[in-house]
Amino acid sequence: MIFLPKELNGLLHVGGTANNTNILRTMKGFIQALREEKPDYPIVVRRDGPQADEAFELLLEVREELGLDMKLYRNDLPMTESAEKLMEMIEE
């Protein structure tokens, strides 16, 4: 069960480059939450690590499936810049 504020303006899902964390496994939980909540606000995901390619394929599928306003980034974008990207999306 997920409890979100009623007036959420955006969602920033970031993390450092994982060495031992299976990104696919953790992202499956995030994707489940997206399907349950069907958010209508901008989302920025910035993750990388083991099985990130597979995780991003699933994220692209759910973005298309739900029509999400979601941008995906890997570790080539600094975490601080991912926050700036979200702010730009919110201000559009």
N, C-alpha and C positions, 0 to 999 in steps of 0.2 A: 504494500500500500504506500502510495506517495502523497505527501501533502505539500502543495505548492501555494505560494501567495496568490491571491486573486488577481493582482495587477502586476504580474511579472512582465518586464519589458524585453528580456532576452536571457539566453542561457549560454554560459561559457564553460565548456568541458575541456580542461587542459591538464596536462601532466608532462613531466620530463620524459626523456627517452628511457623506456624500461629496458632492463637487461634480462631479468628473469620473469617478469610479469607477462603472462600471455594476454596480449592486447585483444585478441579475438574473443577470448573468454569474458573479459571484463566488458567489452563493447556489446556483447550479446545481452547483458543485463540492461545496459543503457538503451539499446534498441527496443527491448521489451517495454521499458518505461515510455519511450516515444510512442509506441503503438497504443499503449493504454491511455496516455494523456492527449495525444494528437495536438501538440502545441501549435499555436498560431503566431508565435513570436519568433524573432530571429535566433538562430543557434550557430555557434562557432565551436567546432571540435578541433583540437590541436593535440595529437597523440602520435607516438611512434614506439616501435619496439617489436619483439617477436610476434609474428603473424599479423602485423599491422596491415599488410596488403589485403589479406582476406577480410579483416575487420572493415576496412574502408570500402571494399566491394559491397558488403552488407549494408553499410551506411548509405552508399549511393542508391542501393535498391530501396531502402526504407524512405529515403528522401523523395524518390520518384513516386513510390506507392502512396505516401501521405501528402505529397505536395508541400514538403517542408521548405522553409526559407533557411537553409543550412549550408554553411561553407565548411570545407574540410581542409585541414593543413597538417603537414608533417613537421619534423623537427628543423626543417630549413627556415621556418618562421619562428622567431623568438616569441616566448609566451607573452611578453609585454605587447608585442605587435598584434597578437591574436585578440587581446582585449580591445585594442584600437579598432580592429576590423569589426568586432561586434558593435562597438559604439557607432561606427559609420553605418552599419546596417540598421541600427535602431533609429538613427537620425534621418534616414531616407524617407 
